[in-house]
Every structure is written in C-alpha cells, then in structure tokens.
Amino acid sequence: MPTAPFFYLIVEDNKTATLASTPRWGRALTGVPAAGEFQMTSWQQLPHVLIFRLAQHAERTLDARSATCCVVASPAGSNEECGQLRKDSDVADRIVQLGQRTCPGRPIVVVDGPDADGTKDAVCHQLWSARSCARGGDDPLVRLTGNAPGIQSEVRTRLNRGSCRRLEPTPYLSHARSPLAAAQVAPGRRRLRIAYAAASWGHIDAEAHGFVAWRKALRNACKTAARADAARCNWVWISMSGQGAEQAVRQYAQGDFCLQPPGDTLPRPGMIDSLSVGCVPVLFHPAQATLWPLHWPNANRSSLLFDWTSGAPRPKTRAHAAYAERAKAVVDALLRVPDAELRALRKGVAEAATTMLYAAKPTAATGRSDAIDLIVRQMRPLRLLPDAAERSRYAQQLAARTGLLEAQRVYERGRQGRP
C-alpha cells in the first residue's frame, strides 16, 4: 500500500548528490542462471547503491520542510573529512550543522561504508568513535552501515568505537543480485552437493580470531570428499577483494549447500551470493545468523548452523588439524540431508533473497520488496529524540555488545584454568 513521502535526501551535500547518480554496476556474470540481473559489483560500493536507490524511492520527498528525517552520505574514504589529523567529533559536527541548516529538528540518517566492524577505512571511523557517539541513543545522527560493530571492534578494542545510535545493519552488497533466480530454483538436487569458495590464507584478522584454521579444515575435508566423488564437494579460491567471485557465484548456482565460515569479520558477501542463486548457506558461528536481524529474521529457515565456537566469539585456535574431525562430520552430515529438508530450506532461501538483495531499479513496478524497502521502513518512525521502541532496540544492541566481551572473557579465563 503506498505511503506518503517522508525522508529528504540532502543533495545540498556534494558527496550525497554525486552518489545519487547511477553506480558502476560492473559487468554481467557468465555461467549463472539468466533470471534477474547478475553483475560483478564490488561490495565496497554499498553506500553508492544505497544512496542511488534511496534517491529513486517513492517515499523520498523533495521538500525538506515536509520531511520527518533526512539522509546524507558519510564522507567515508575522504582524507579531507575523515583524515587521521582531525578531531573525532569534527566530522559528526559538520554533518549535524548541515542537518540544522537543511532539516532543522529532524534526525539525520548517515549512510556509511559497508563494514563498521572491519578495518577503519571501511567506514568513516571517526563517526563511530566514543567521542562522536557520546550522546548515545539521543544522538541526532543515526548511522547506517552494512555491518554493525561486533566481534572485531568489540572484542579487540573493548568498545572503543563507542555506543552509537544506529539503524539495524543492512546486508552486504552481493556480487550477484537476483532474487528471481533464487525463487526459480528447480526441484531436486543440483549437480554439486557442497560448494565452497574462500581463501585459506592472507586474512590477518581471521588468523588472529582463529577462523583461518576453520577455513583450512573445511578446504581439506572438501578435497577429500571430492576425491571419492567430484559431485560431493568442490573448493575454489576467492580473495578478500572479490577476485574469483564470478567462479564462486557460478559454483554456488550449481550447489545445494554453500560453506560460509567467517574470515576477518563474521559476515561474508558470499552468504548473500549463495542466497541469491538458491544455495543454502552453511554457517559456523552462531552470530552469523544474527548479522542482519531486520533483513534476515528467520535465518534458521534458510541456512544450517554448525557451531564451532566452543562458546568463544574468537576461539583463536590456529591449528587446523584441531578441526579436522568436525570438518569431516559437517561434510558427511550435508551429504545425508534428506531431500524433504533441502526443499524446505530452499523455500526459506527464496523468501530471504527478496529482502537481502538490492535491485538495480525501484521495486514499485514489480510489486516486490527488497533490502532498500526495509531500510526505508526502519527510517519512517525516526524522530530527533528516539521513541520507546527505538530506545529498547538500543539497549538490546548494547547488551549484545557487552555480551561478546563477557563470553570472550569467560573463555579466556577457562583456557587459563581460572574461574
């Protein structure tokens, strides 16, 4: 049902005006189902895709006076505005002042980079500092990013990124975008039972977390299964920058199950790539199923979880041999999944794909919702001072963050034989 326009895009800001133009979608992928659009779009382009789609959205108003909230692009990636030499609060203050001039008395949604939990250049890191977030839930700035602060920024820096007012995180930009393909998966098994695309070296933070050991153990188990029957499992290498992504998506399109162990951070674009082509994601950290609570609320209906954490956000075990038996057990279990269970999971995958992906064009003409529509729905109740529902969500976010720290503390003390 159509709703009245309510948010204003601050195109008075040069970067926001620039990102409202058509992104470089990249080239079409080959060797994957033809339904929908498959394009080699880098996950780093997420802010551009978000601003572009918001600029086209039916609920955008061109009159700032009629808006209840306003949207601006973060200066992420700009040395001039997010450089190391500026005070933490300078960037936030500039955006607040822009909002006061353009949208006085309204909250400002700041569309930031794809990863608030990774390296500092993935977002305008000063927008997430303790100083910039000192107002907590009453901050006039409401941050939006593709990955909320979590395992890396919380456990390693002990909450140094502050307690920011933010929307629920939005999914990564996948290399392939086609909910139609996920919905049109043919019944029965595919040519490949288990698809695995990941690097098993070169991830510095993944090595520190202990996740490289998981990746190597799964790679070895997959290769062993393939020697007995090539249709059981296939592993291909893919880099952090997306090199090899086309081969990965092509393989996902042929697989029943797609292994998705974490790397430097818990989310992977591959999780969304696999959903986009109807392959069931296989997760290994329980927090992976909670990464995008608004967009993927029923992850248990469209994925499988094998918990390898032993209760620790960061297990830190470096020896992949320690996970060899678990990896073999995962492969064996996936080979035995009954067809009826697979069909149910595929139905969940098709449903999830519609809200986890970003269409290249507005969705109003098709009658379908996508990830952008859920972002807009989340923005509608925003006011300068949060209501009770938003305050409750903020409290839950803080509880989850401190829970990560406590779980890691208990695990570390247990390893050292201390109570």
N, C-alpha and C positions, 0 to 999 in steps of 0.2 A: 504494500500500500504506500503510495507516495507520501512523503513528509516534507514539511516546509524547510527551505534552506536555512541553515543556522550558523555555519562557520565561514570565516573570512580568511582568504589566503593573502598574506601580507606581501604582495608583489612590489610594494614600495622598497622592499629589501632586494638588492640586486641579485644575490645568490638564489633567493626563492624564485624570482622572476625567471632566472636562467633555467632552473631545474623544472619549471613548469612546461618547458618545451619537450618535444619528443626525445626520449632516451635513445642511445645507440643500442638497439636490441641485439646486435650481433648477427651471426649468420644462422641459417636454418641447419638443424642437425639432420644427419642422414642415418638410415638404418633403424629407424624407430617408427612406431605406428603413425599413420598420417593424420589421425583425428586431432583437431586442435592445432596449436602452434608450438613448435619446439625450436628454441633459439639459444645459441651459446652466449647467454648473458651472464656477466661476472657478478658474483654475489656482492661485490663491493659497491655495485650501482644501486643498491636498495633505496637510499634516500632519494635518488633521482626518480626511480619508479614510483615511490610513494607520493612525492610532490606532483609528478606528472598526472597520476591518476586522481589525486585529490583535486587538481585544477579542473578536471573534467567531470567531477562528481555532481550529481543532480542536487545534492544538499549543500553545495557551496553557494554562498551569497556574494554578490558583487558590491554590496553596500555594507561597509564596516559598521555603520550605525545600527543595523538590524541583527548583527551577529551576537551570539552568546559566548563564543570563543573564537580565537584566531590562531592561525597556523603559520609557522615560519620555519625555514630550513636552518639547521645548525651550521655554523661556519667550520664544520669538521674538515680537516685536510688543508685549511688555510693557515699558513705560518703567520700571516699578518694578524689574524684574530685568535688563533689557538696556539700561538707560539709559546715556547718554554719561558720566555722572558716576561710575560705578562702575569699580573696577579690572578689568582684563581677566580676571583669574583668579577674581573673586568668583563669577560665575555658575557656572563649572565647579566651583569648590569646593563650592558649595551642592548641586549635583547629586551630586558624589562623596559628600558627607556623607549625603544622602538614601539613596544606594545602600548605604552602610555600615550604616545603620540597618535598611534593609529587606531588602537582599540582600548581606550581607557576603561578601567573597571572590569576587564574580561581576562580570563586566564589565557596564557599563550602556550599552545602545543608546539614544542620544538622537535622537529623531525631530525634525529641524529643518525649516526652511522650504523652499520649492521651489527656491531658487537660491543656492548658495554662491559663484557667480561674478558675480552681478549687484550691484545696489546693496545697501548694508549693511543695509537694513531688510528684505530678503528672507529673512534668517536672523538668528539671534541672533549678530551678528557677533563678539561677544567670545568665543564658543565656538571661533572659527576663528583667533583671533589667535596670534601667535608665542608669547606668554607662556602662553596656555591650552594650547597644543599642545607645550609644551617637552619632554614625556616621549616624544614621537614614537610609535613603534609600541607602547610599553609603557604607554600611557595607559589607565586603567581605563574612560574614556569612549570609545565607538565611535560616531561621528557618522553619521547617515543624512540625506541631502538629495536633492532632485530634480535637482541639477546640481552636479557637483564643481567645486572651484576650477580654473579653466582660463584661457582666453585673456584675459579682462579682469583678474581678480585676480592672475594670474601676471605677465603682461607689463607691465601698468601699475603694479602695486605691488611688483614684484620679490620675490615670495614673502612679502609682509608678512602673509598670512593663515596663515602657519605650516605645519608639516608634520604634519597631524592624522591620528590613527588613524581610519579611516572604512571603512564598507562601500562597495561599488561603488554609484554613484548609481542612483537609481530614476527611471523616466520621469516626465516632467511629467504632471499631470492634464489629460487632453484635455477639450475641450468636449463631445465625443461619446464614448460608451463602448459599443461594440458589436462584439466580435469575430465574433459571429454574422453580422452584415451583411457583414463583410469576407470571410468564408468562403463566403457565398452569392452572390458576385458572378456575374452571368450571363456566359456566354462571349461573345466578340465585342467589338467596340469600343463605347464609350459615346457619348452624344450630343455630348460635348465632348472634344477630344483633350488640351488642356492647360488646367489650371485654375491660377490664380494669385491668391492673396489675401494682400495685405501693404500696409502703409503705406510710402510712399517719401519720407517727411519726418517730422520730430518725434522721431527717435531720436538722442539726444545722443551716446551712446557709439558707436552704429552709424556716425555721421558721422565720429567720430574714428578708428574702425577702418578706414573706407573702404567699409563694406558698404552704405551708402545709395546709393553710385554703382552697385553691383551691382543693387540693387532698381529704381532708375530705368531702367537699361539694359534690364532684363528687362520692366519695365512697357511701355516704348516698343516693344520687339520684339513683345510680345504684342498690343498695339494695332494694330501694322502688320499682323500676321498676321490679326487679326480683320477688318480692312477688306477683305481678299481673300475671307475665308470665316469667318463668325462661329463656326462649329463648330471652328475650328482652335485658338483660344485666347481666354480671357476673363479679365480682371483686375477684381477688386473690392477696395475699400479695407477694411482692418481695423485697428483701433487696438491699441496695446500692452495696454490694459485688457480687450480682448476684444470691444469694440464692433464689430459686424459679423460676429461669429463664426458666427452662425446662417446668414447668407448664404454665408459661406465654406464651412461644412460641407455645405450644400446643393449648392454648386458642386463640391466635392470628390467628392460622391456621384455626380456626372454625368461626372467626368473620368477619363481614362486615366492622365494624369501630372499631378502637383501640384508646382509650383515652390516650393522651400523655401530661399531664400537666408537667411543669418544676419542678425540685427539687432543689438541691444545685446550679446547673447551668442549663442553658436553654436546652442543648441537653440531650438526653437520648439514651442509646443503644436500648431501646425499640422502638424508632422511626424507626430505621433501621431494627430491628427484624420484625416489623409489615410489612414493605415494602417487606422483604424477603419472606414472606409467603402470600402476596397478600391482606393484610388487610389495609384499608385506614387509615393513621394516622390522628387523630383529635388534632389540636394544639390550644393553649390558649394564647400564647404570640406571637405578630407579628414577633419578631426577630427570633423565631424558624424556620420560613420559609426562613430565610436568612443565616442560620448557615454554609451551605456548598455551596456557590454560584457557584463554578465550577462543583461540582458533582450533585447538585440538583437545577439547574437554574429555573426549572418550577415547583416548589413545589406546586403552586396553582392548577396544573392539576392532582396532585396525593395526595392531602391532603385537609382537611377542616380546616378553622380557625374561632374560636370564640374568639374575643379579650376581655380579662378580665382585661386589664391593667389600664384602665381609663387614659391612657396617660403616665403612670409611668413605667420605667423599673423595679422598685421594689415597688409594691403597699404597702407592709408592713402590710396590714390588717391581724390581727391574728384570728379574729372570723369567723369561717367557716359558721356560720348562715348568715353572710352578703352576701354569695354567693349561698345560698340555692335555691333561685328562678332562678338564672342564670343556676345552675346545672340542675335543673328540665327542664328548657327550652332547654338546649343542648340535653338531653336525648330525649325529645319529638320531637325535630327537626330531630334527627338522625333516629328515628323510622319512620318519614314521608318522608325521602329522596326517590324520585322516582327511580324505577329500572333502567331507562334510564340514570339517573345521576350517579348511582352507577356503571353501566357498563363503563361509560366514565372515572370515577375516577380509576377504576381497570386497564383500559388500561394505564393510566398515571403511576400507581403503577408499572406495569410490565416494563415499559420503564425506570423508575427511578431505579429499583432494579439492572439493569445491570451495572450502574455506581456508585452505592452506596455501593456495596459489594466487598469483596476480595475473589477471587477464591483461592483454595488451590494449584492450578497449573497454569503455564503460560497459557495465553488465546490465543496465536497464533494458536494453534492446532484447537481450536473451532471456530475461526473467530469472537469471541465476545470480546468486550472491558469490562474492569471492572474498579474499582476505581484506581488501580495502573496505568493503561494506561493514565488516566487523569493527575495523578501526573507527570508522565514522560513527557507528552505533555507540562505541565506547566514549566518543567525544561529546555526544549530544548532552548528557546530564552535567557536564563540567561547568562549574562556576568559579569565581575568583576564590571563594572560600569553599572547601570541599563539603559535601553533604555527609550524612551519617554513613551511607553505603560506601562512599569512597574512603572515608576515614577507617572503616572496618577493613577494607582491602589493604590499605596502607599498613595497618597493624599486622595483618597476616603476612605481608611482604617482609616486615622487619623480623617477625618471628621465624620465618623460613631462613632468613639470612643468619641470624644468631644460632639457629639450629644446625646449620652447616659447621659453624665453628665448634659448637659443643660436640657434635659427632666426631669431628676430627680429633678434638682434644681427648675424648674418651678412648678412641682408637690408639692414639699415640701413647697414652699412659698405659694401656693394656699391653702394647708391644714391649714397653719397658718394664713390665711386671709391677706397675704401680696401680693402686686403686683409683 
